[in-house]
Amino acid sequence: MHETSQALEAFDIAAILVVAAAIFGYINHHYIRLPHTIGLTVMGAFASLSVMLANALIPGITLDDWVANLLHEMNFTDTLLQGMLSFLLFAGAMHVDLERLKRDWAPVLLLSTVGVIISTLIVGALMWGVGALMALPIAPIWYFVFGALISPTDPVSVLGVLREENVPHSLQSAVAGESLFNDGVGIVVFTILLGAAVTGADFSIAEGAKLFAEEAGGGVLVGLVFGWLGYKALASMDEYTLEVLITLAIVMGGYALASAIHVSGPLAMAVAGLLIGNQGVAHAMSDTTADYVHKFWELVDEMLNSVLFLLIGLEMIALVPGRGHLVLGIAAIAITLLARAVSVGAMVKAVPGVSLDAPGAVRVLWWGGLRGGISIALVLSLPEGGTRNLLLAATFAAVLFSVLVQRATLGKMIERLQRQHLPSVEPEPEKIGMGSDY
């Protein structure tokens, strides 16, 4: 009986979220007319604020407790990092052109690895300075933990915008590749720094580099193995229903194995998605199967995307802001933008002669470095206490600014830069360097 009750609770939570996302999406589509992800984030945030306001003004109303309990039972961190993220990364990677990505491998590699580390250091150091000025009771290592969780760009936020704009293909590949790989790198860096922060042990660069190599390298290896096994299985048949099931097994089985052996699941899914979306579609699938596989993953992607951005808005109910939270949040917005500008500029300049040196490309990479659900999930995984609440406020401020301001204006910035500098390139019908709106 206990197991049945738990299953019903999980189903009820999923039903509530999907129904809410559908209703809010319908209202936004017909009346508010914001971009889909922005509309759901705004409506989720508005719902959280409305619930808190009703609870404060109307005696006997405890809606905020109900919503908070719902989110607690769902566990946003585990839901995203252990569930949704694997599907979202695989779906996005399937639409990335591997040939173009290989041509721009150097800047992509630097942006998604060294760029994340540089950004982590800059954010950590500057936030430490702000915290010292405010006399906040936060140990210095926690500022670098914040730097690690806020530095990676989120593919859930950025790829949909670029799909709509006729940016040069080299820039498309760079942004798509970076956003798919740097969140995996960021999670590895975050895990290493969080371990040092929680245990209180001195951070060792050598030990950190060893753990990074093990987790990142192991994730890539798992992705290659599962991608190859999936490719061989797909090539041995022409039965689209079973082949769709095989792609689903690659994601769920590969991510579960990566988690069990403590390597990077996000990197594994990015690699597996690249293999299936390129070699698999080209050499192991009939046209009918490829059509069904793409449509299936587009549907999964759209549904999870809708629920994710609704959750980002709803999670605001976990935050009760004060003066310190507000100041730290404003500082986080400015500092993350500065760190992104420095890391992008440094990495692009480190590879002279690449196509990303085109005028305006650095600005697109900078302003297009959006933050999203991954940062929220990571900060919610921190141990309870005052430090967590302060870093939660900083993370929410940076993410909401990213979604509501950067995401909303990125398309206009690209259009303006295209008129001024960038050559207009018509998108190709199939692979344009990014996936659906995620």
N, C-alpha and C positions, 0 to 999 in steps of 0.2 A: 504493500500500500504506500509505503514511503516513497519508493521509486516512482510510482505512478503520479503521486502528488507533485514530485519535483519536475517530472516531464510536463505535466499540465501547467505548472508555473512557467517553465521555459516557453511553452507554446503560447501562453497568454501574453507574456512579455513581447514575443515576436509579433503576435497579432496586433497588439496595441501600437507598436512602432510602425508596422507596415500600414495599418489603417490611418494612423496620424499622418504619415508621410504622404499617403494618397490624398487625404482630405486637404492638407496644407498645399500640396502640389496643385490640386485642382483650383483652389482659391487663388493661388499665385498666378496660375496660367490664365485664368479668366478675368481677374480683377486687379491684382497688384502689378503683374507683368515684369517682375524682376527676372534676371537670369536664374535658372532653376536652382542651382546650388545656393546662390545668394538669398533667394526668396525663402528657401527652407531654413537657412541659418537665421535669418531675420525673424521669421515666424516662430522658430523654436526659442530664440532669445526673448521675443515678446511674450510667448506663452509662459516662460519661466518668470519674467518680471511681473506679469499679470497674476500669476499664482502667489508670488511672494507679497504683492500688494493686497490681494484679497485676504490673505492670511493675516496681514497686519491690521486691516481696517474692519474686518467682519469677525465678531466674536464667534468662537466655536468652529471656524473654518481651519482645517489642517491640510489643505491641498498640497502645500509645499512638502510636508512630511510624506504624503502619499507618493508624490513625484520623486522625491529624494530616495525613498525606499525602493521605488521601481528601478531607478538608475543603479542603486546599490546592489539589488538582486541581479540585475543584468551584468554588472561589472564591466564598465565601458572599456577598461584597459584590456582585460582578457578577451572580450568580444572582438575588439579591433585587432589586437596584435596576434591572437591565437586563432582568429577566424576570418574576419572580413578582409584583412590585409592580404592574405594569401591569394584570395580570389581577385582582388582589385589589381594587384601587381601582375599576376599572370595575364589577366584580361588586357591590361595596358601594354605589357611587353609583346603580346601577340601582334600588335599593330605597329610596332617599331621596325623600320627597314634596317635589317642587320648589315647590309652592304654599305649603306650610308653611315651607319654608326661605326663601322670598322674604319671608314675613311677619316672620321673625326675622333678616333679613339683617344688620342693624346689629350686634347682639352677636356673630353668627357671624363677620362680617368682622373685627371688632376682636379677637376671641379667636384667630383663625387668622393674623393678621398682627401687629398691635401687641403682642398678648399673647405671641407667640413671641419677639419682639424684646426685650420687657421681661424675660421669663424668661431669655433668653440672657445679658443684661447682669447680672442678679442672680446667676445661677449662676456666671458667669465671675468676677465680683468676689469672691464669697464663697469659691469654690474657690481663687482666687489667694491670699486671706488664709490659708486652711488650708495651702496649699502653702508659703507664706512661713514660717509657724510651724513646719512640718516641715522647712524648709530643703531642699525638693525642687528638683532641677536642671531646672525647667521654665520656659520663657519665658512671660511673662504672656499673650501672644496665644493660647497653646494652651489656657488655661483657658476662654477665650471660644469657641474651637472646640468644646470639650467642652460648653459651655452651649448651643451651636447644635444639636449632635447629640442632646442629651438632652431638650431642651425640647418638641419636638413630641409630641403624643399619637399613639398608634398605632392606626389603625382595626382592624388585625388583632387587637388585644387587647380593645378596648372595646365594639364594637357588639353582640357576641353577648350580653353580660350585659344590656344595656338592652332587647334584644328580649324577654327573659324576664320583664321587670318592667313593671307597669302605671304607668309614669311619665307625667306630663302630656305631651301631644303637642308642646307648644312646647319643652320641655326635651329631648325625643327629637330634634327637628330640630336644636336647637342643638348637642348633643353629636355627632350624626351628621355635620352639616355641618362642624363644627370639625375633627373627627378626619380627615375626608376631605381637607380643604384645608390644614391646618396642617403636615402632613408634607411636602407639596410646598414650602410656604414655608420650612420648616426646612431642607430640603435646599439650597434656593437660598442661604439665609443661611450655612449650613455651607460651601458651595462658595466663597463670597466670602471668608470668614474663613480658610479653609484655604489659599487662594491667597496671602493676605497672610502667613500663618505660614510657608509653605514658601519663598517668595521672600525673606522678611525685609524686604519693603518696608513703609513706613509705611501704616497703614490710613487710607484717605480715605473719609469719610462720603459725600461727593458722588459719588465713583466707585462706592462700594458701592450707593448708592441707584439709580444709573443701571443697574448690572448687575442689580440686583433687579428693576427695572421691565422690563428687556429680557427676562429669563428668565421671570418670572412672567407678564407680559403676553403674551409669545410663546406660553407654554404654554396659556393660556386661549384664545388665538386659534386655535391648532392644534386644540384640543378642540372649539371651535365649528365649525370647518370640517369636521373629520372626522365630528362628530356630525350636521351638516346633510347631508353627502353620504350618510352611512349612512341617515339618515331618508328621503331621497328615493329611495334604492335600495330600502329596505324597503317603501315605499308603492307602488312600481311593480309589485309581485308578491304572490302568495299561495302561497309554496312554502317550507314551514318549514325543510327541510334547507338550502336555499340561504340563507335569511334568518339561520339560526344561523351559517353560514359568514361572512356579511357582518359580523355583530357581532364575530366573531373577527378578521376583517380590520381592522376599525376599531381594535381594541386593538393588534394587532401592527404594523400599518402606521403608525398614529398615533404610537405610542411610539417606533418606529424613526426616523420623521421628526423628532420632537421632539429626540431624542438627536443626530441628525445635524446639526441646525441650532442646537444648544446652547440650547434652551429647556426649560422644565420639563415633562418627560413625566408626572410624577405629577399635576400640575394639569390637563394636557391630558386625561388619562384620567378624572379626576373630572368634568370638564365634559362630556365625551362620554358618560359613563355616565348623568349626569343627564338629558341630552337623549334618549337612547335609552330609558331607563327610564321617562320620563314622556311626552314627546310621541310617541316611537316606539311605545310600547306602546298609548297611547290612540288614535292616529290612523293608524298605519302597519302595524299587525299585526292579524291575525285572532286570535280567542281561542285557537285551536289553536296558532298560531305563538308567541303570547305565552307559553303554557304550556311549550312546548318550549324557548324561549329562557331563561325563568327557571330551568327544571330543569337545563339545560345549565350555566348559570353558577353555580348552587348546587353542582353536582357539582365543577366546576373549583375553586370557592372552598373547598369542604370538603377536597379533596385537597391543595391547596397550603397551606391552613391547617395541616393535620396535619403536613406535611413541615416547614413553617417552624418550628413550635414544638418539634419534635424537634431541628431544627438548633440552635435557641437553647440547648437543653440540652447537645447534643454539643459546641458551640463552647467549653464550659468547659475542654476539654482544651488549648486554646490559652493558658490562663492558669496560671502557676506563682506562687501568691501568696506574698508576704512580709509583714513587719510594715507597711511603708509602704503596700503595696497594700491591706491590711485597713483601716488607719486612713482612707485616702482613700476607700475604698468606703463605710464607715459615714458619713463626712461627706457623700458624694455623695447618699446616701439622704435625709438630713435636709435638705440644701440644695435638692434638686430638689422636695421636698414644699413647702418654704417658698416657693420661687420660683413654684410653681404656684398656691399660695394667694394670693399677692400679685397675680399677673397676672390671675387669674380675678376676684378681688374688684374690682380696678381697672377691668377692662373691663366688668363687669356694672354697676357704679356709674356708668360713663361714659354709659350709655344709660338714663336714668331713665324709669320707667313701663312698661318691658317686662315680659313675663310671667316672665322669669328672676329678677325680684326676689321671687318667691314664697319663703316660708321654706323653707330646706333645699336650694334649687336650687344655691346656690353650693357647698355641701358636696358635692353629687353631682358637680358639674363638677370640683371639686378632687380628690376621691378617685378619680374616674373618669378622671383624666388619666393613663392607663396608658402605659408605655413597652414597646417590643417589638423586633421584628426590624429595623426601620429604624435604630434607634440602634446595634444590634450591627453591622449592615452598614457604617454610616458609620465607626465607630471602627476596624473591621478594615481600612478603606481608608487609614488613616493610615500615614505612612512608618515603616518598622521602626526600633526603637530604644527607649531607656529611657522616653522621654516616652509613646510609644504604649503600652507595657506598663502604665504607671501609669494612663493614661486608660482603658485596657481594663479594668483592675480596677474603676475607679469606675463605668464603664458597666455591666459585668456585675452589680455590686451593686445599682445602681438598677433595672435591668431585672428581675432575679430577684425583688427585693422587690416590684416592681410586679405581676409575673405571679403570684407565689406568695402574696402577702399582700393587696395591693389588689384584684386580680382575684377572689380567693377570698372576700373580705368585702364587695365592692361590693353584691352582691345583698341581703345582710342589712341593710346600711346603708340601701338604698333602701326596703326593707320597713319598717324602723323609722321612717324619716322619713315614709313614707306614713301610718303610723298616727298620727304626731304632727302633721304639718303638711300634707303634699301630698294633694290630692284623688286618689282612685283613678279611673283612666280605663281602660276596657277597650280593648285593642289592636284596631285595625281588621284585617280579614282580609287585605288586600293590602299597602298601604304604611303602615308604622308609623314611618317615619323612620330606619330602619336595615336593614341586610341580614342575611345569615346570620352564623354565628359566626366573624366575621373582623374 
